[in-house]
Amino acid sequence: VPQKAALFKGSIRDNLKWGREDASDEDLWQALTTAQGKEVVEGKPGQLDFMLEQNGKNLSGGQKQRLTIARALVKKPEILIMDDSASALDFATDAALRKSLNRLDWKVTTFLVSQRSSSIQQADLILVLDNGTLAGKGTHAELLRTCDTYREIYFSQFPEERARYSSVSAGNIMKEVTV
C-alpha cells in the first residue's frame, strides 16, 4: 500500500474488488472496517456504489488511504507492505488501524514504513535508517536505549517523554552504580 493512494474512476466496490475480483460485499465491508474506512463509505450516497473521480479526487487524503488499505486487505495477503500509507490519518485513526490489523483473522507479515514513532512502537523489529544507512535495529525499548537517531526522532515527536525517560535512565544508572 503506497503513501500516495492509487484509485481509479469507478465505484468504491470496483476499486476494492481490484484487490480480489471474487470478493463479496461482506468481504469488502470487513476490509473497510479493519482499514477504518467503513464510516467513510457509509457516509457516501450509494455507499459501495458511490462513484469516485479519477485518483479519488472527490475524497480527502485520509479517505483515499483508508480505501487503498482496504483494497489490499480484501486480497487477504500473506505479506502486507504499508509504505507510509497512514500518513494522512489522524493519530487516533492510525492507532485504531494498527489495533485492527493486529486482530486480522489470517496470518499476515506486515512491513510498516513510517515516519511516526507511534505507528511502529509495537513492532517486533524496527529498523532505523539514516540517509539510507542502518542506524539501529531492535524493539522500541531497545532502540530508546541504544540508538541516538531513534531517540532523536522519538523525542522530537513526544517531547514530554524526554524528561520521563531521562529520570528513568538516571535512576537505572544510580541502581547500577550502587549495586
C-alpha positions as CSV (number, residue, x, y, z in Angstrom):
1,V,0.0,0.0,0.0
2,P,1.8,3.2,-1.1
3,Q,1.6,6.5,0.6
4,K,0.0,8.1,-2.5
5,A,-3.3,6.2,-2.9
6,A,-4.0,4.9,-6.4
7,L,-7.7,5.0,-7.0
8,F,-9.4,4.9,-10.4
9,K,-12.6,6.4,-11.7
10,G,-15.4,4.0,-10.9
11,S,-17.4,2.8,-7.9
12,I,-15.9,2.1,-4.5
13,R,-16.9,-1.5,-4.9
14,D,-14.9,-1.7,-8.2
15,N,-11.9,-0.1,-6.6
16,L,-11.9,-2.5,-3.7
17,K,-12.5,-5.6,-5.9
18,W,-9.3,-4.7,-7.7
19,G,-7.7,-6.4,-4.7
20,R,-9.8,-9.6,-5.4
21,E,-12.4,-9.8,-8.1
22,D,-14.5,-12.5,-6.4
23,A,-14.8,-10.7,-3.1
24,S,-18.3,-10.5,-1.7
25,D,-19.8,-7.3,-0.2
26,E,-19.2,-8.9,3.2
27,D,-15.5,-9.2,2.4
28,L,-15.5,-5.5,1.3
29,W,-17.2,-4.3,4.5
30,Q,-14.9,-6.4,6.6
31,A,-11.8,-4.9,4.9
32,L,-13.3,-1.4,5.2
33,T,-13.9,-1.9,8.9
34,T,-10.3,-3.0,9.5
35,A,-9.0,-0.1,7.4
36,Q,-11.1,2.3,9.4
37,G,-13.0,3.2,6.2
38,K,-16.4,1.8,7.0
39,E,-17.8,5.1,8.2
40,V,-16.4,6.9,5.2
41,V,-18.2,4.6,2.8
42,E,-21.4,4.6,4.9
43,G,-21.5,8.4,4.6
44,K,-21.4,8.4,0.8
45,P,-24.6,8.3,-1.3
46,G,-24.9,4.8,-2.7
47,Q,-22.1,3.6,-0.3
48,L,-20.2,0.9,-2.2
49,D,-21.7,2.1,-5.4
50,F,-20.5,5.7,-4.8
51,M,-18.6,6.8,-7.9
52,L,-15.0,8.0,-7.4
53,E,-13.4,10.5,-9.6
54,Q,-10.0,9.6,-11.2
55,N,-7.4,9.3,-8.4
56,G,-10.2,9.7,-5.9
57,K,-10.3,13.5,-6.3
58,N,-13.6,13.6,-4.5
59,L,-12.1,12.2,-1.3
60,S,-9.8,13.5,1.3
61,G,-6.2,12.2,1.6
62,G,-7.1,10.1,4.6
63,Q,-10.2,8.7,3.0
64,K,-8.1,7.7,-0.1
65,Q,-5.5,6.0,2.1
66,R,-8.2,4.0,4.0
67,L,-9.8,2.8,0.8
68,T,-6.3,1.8,-0.6
69,I,-5.6,-0.1,2.6
70,A,-9.0,-1.8,2.5
71,R,-8.3,-2.9,-1.1
72,A,-5.1,-4.6,0.0
73,L,-6.9,-6.3,2.8
74,V,-9.6,-7.6,0.5
75,K,-6.9,-9.8,-1.0
76,K,-6.0,-11.3,2.4
77,P,-2.3,-11.2,1.7
78,E,0.3,-13.2,3.4
79,I,2.6,-10.2,3.3
80,L,1.4,-6.6,3.6
81,I,3.8,-3.8,2.9
82,M,2.5,-0.4,4.0
83,D,4.8,2.4,2.8
84,D,3.8,5.4,4.9
85,S,0.2,4.6,3.9
86,A,-1.3,6.0,7.0
87,S,0.5,9.4,6.9
88,A,-2.8,11.3,6.1
89,L,-4.6,9.7,9.0
90,D,-5.0,11.5,12.4
91,F,-3.3,9.8,15.3
92,A,-6.5,8.2,16.7
93,T,-7.4,6.7,13.4
94,D,-3.8,5.5,12.9
95,A,-3.9,3.8,16.3
96,A,-7.3,2.2,15.6
97,L,-5.9,0.9,12.3
98,R,-2.9,-0.7,13.9
99,K,-5.0,-2.3,16.5
100,S,-7.4,-3.7,14.0
101,L,-4.5,-5.0,11.8
102,N,-3.3,-7.0,14.9
103,R,-6.7,-8.7,15.1
104,L,-6.9,-10.0,11.5
105,D,-8.3,-13.5,11.2
106,W,-5.5,-14.7,9.0
107,K,-1.7,-14.8,9.4
108,V,0.0,-11.8,7.7
109,T,3.5,-10.5,8.0
110,T,3.4,-6.7,7.9
111,F,6.2,-4.4,6.9
112,L,5.4,-0.9,8.0
113,V,7.3,2.1,6.7
114,S,6.6,5.2,8.8
115,Q,8.0,8.5,10.0
116,R,5.6,8.3,13.0
117,S,7.1,6.7,16.1
118,S,3.7,6.0,17.4
119,S,3.0,3.8,14.3
120,I,5.9,1.5,14.9
121,Q,6.3,1.2,18.6
122,Q,4.6,-2.2,18.9
123,A,6.6,-3.7,16.0
124,D,8.5,-6.9,16.7
125,L,11.5,-5.4,15.0
126,I,12.2,-1.8,14.0
127,L,14.9,-0.9,11.5
128,V,16.1,2.7,11.8
129,L,17.5,4.2,8.6
130,D,19.6,7.4,8.5
131,N,20.3,8.6,4.9
132,G,19.9,5.0,3.7
133,T,22.3,3.5,6.3
134,L,21.1,1.2,9.0
135,A,21.4,3.3,12.2
136,G,19.8,0.7,14.6
137,K,17.5,-2.2,14.9
138,G,15.5,-3.7,17.8
139,T,12.3,-3.1,19.7
140,H,11.1,0.4,20.7
141,A,12.5,0.0,24.2
142,E,15.9,-1.4,22.9
143,L,16.2,1.5,20.4
144,L,15.5,4.1,23.0
145,R,18.4,2.7,25.0
146,T,20.8,2.1,22.1
147,C,20.1,4.3,19.1
148,D,20.7,8.0,19.1
149,T,18.9,8.5,15.8
150,Y,15.8,6.7,17.0
151,R,15.8,8.6,20.4
152,E,16.1,11.9,18.5
153,I,13.1,11.1,16.2
154,Y,11.0,9.8,19.1
155,F,11.7,12.7,21.4
156,S,11.0,15.2,18.6
157,Q,7.5,13.7,18.3
158,F,7.0,13.1,22.0
159,P,9.0,15.9,23.8
160,E,7.1,15.3,27.1
161,E,8.6,11.8,27.2
162,R,12.2,13.2,27.3
163,A,12.1,14.2,30.9
164,R,10.4,11.0,32.0
165,Y,13.0,8.9,30.0
166,S,15.9,10.9,31.4
167,S,14.8,10.4,35.0
168,V,14.2,6.7,34.5
169,S,17.6,6.3,32.8
170,A,19.3,8.3,35.6
171,G,17.5,6.0,38.2
172,N,18.8,2.9,36.4
173,I,22.3,4.3,36.3
174,M,22.1,5.0,40.0
175,K,21.0,1.5,40.7
176,E,23.8,0.1,38.6
177,V,26.4,2.2,40.4
178,T,25.1,1.4,43.9
179,V,24.7,-2.4,43.3
